[in-house]
């Protein structure tokens, strides 16, 4: 039997695919920032996989977490 619900990794990859569509219209500086956000989010997929949070919320939560860690 197959999965009925996509994994968080699959959901995040879907979000990234949508972001990449908008990325084409961004300036190169903004594209670099978006790529950094994507990398930061991918670091936390394993711990996010054990939650039932919305994937979009999870994406943003992990970006904010990493930015906060950089500020410290």
C-alpha positions in Angstrom: 0.0 0.0 0.0 1.2 3.5 -0.8 1.2 6.6 1.3 -2.0 8.6 1.5 -0.4 11.7 2.9 2.8 13.3 1.3 5.8 13.6 3.7 6.9 16.9 4.9 10.0 16.7 2.6 7.6 16.2 -0.4 5.5 19.1 0.8 8.5 21.4 1.3 9.8 20.4 -2.2 6.4 21.4 -3.6 6.6 24.8 -1.9 10.2 25.3 -3.2 9.0 24.5 -6.7 6.3 27.2 -6.4 8.9 29.7 -5.0 11.2 29.0 -7.9 8.5 30.2 -10.3 8.4 33.6 -8.6 12.2 33.6 -8.3 12.6 34.1 -12.0 11.2 37.6 -11.7 13.3 38.6 -8.7 16.6 40.6 -8.7 19.7 38.5 -8.3 20.2 39.8 -4.8 16.7 38.7 -3.8 17.2 35.3 -5.5 20.3 34.8 -3.3 18.2 35.5 -0.2 15.5 33.1 -1.3 18.1 30.3 -2.0 19.5 30.9 1.5 16.0 30.6 3.0 15.5 27.3 1.1 18.8 25.9 2.4 17.9 26.9 6.0 14.6 25.2 5.8 16.0 22.0 4.4 18.3 21.7 7.4 15.3 21.3 9.7 13.1 18.9 7.7 13.9 15.9 9.9 12.6 17.5 13.1 9.7 19.1 11.3 8.6 15.6 10.1 7.5 14.6 13.5 5.0 17.5 13.8 1.6 17.9 12.2 2.1 21.6 11.5 1.1 23.1 8.1 4.1 22.8 5.7 4.0 26.5 4.8 4.1 27.4 8.5 6.9 24.9 9.0 8.9 26.4 6.1 8.6 29.9 7.6 9.2 28.8 11.2 12.5 27.2 10.2 13.6 30.2 8.2 12.9 32.5 11.1 14.6 30.1 13.5 17.8 30.1 11.4 17.8 33.9 11.0 17.4 34.3 14.7 20.3 32.0 15.3 22.4 34.1 13.0 21.6 37.3 14.9 22.7 35.8 18.3 
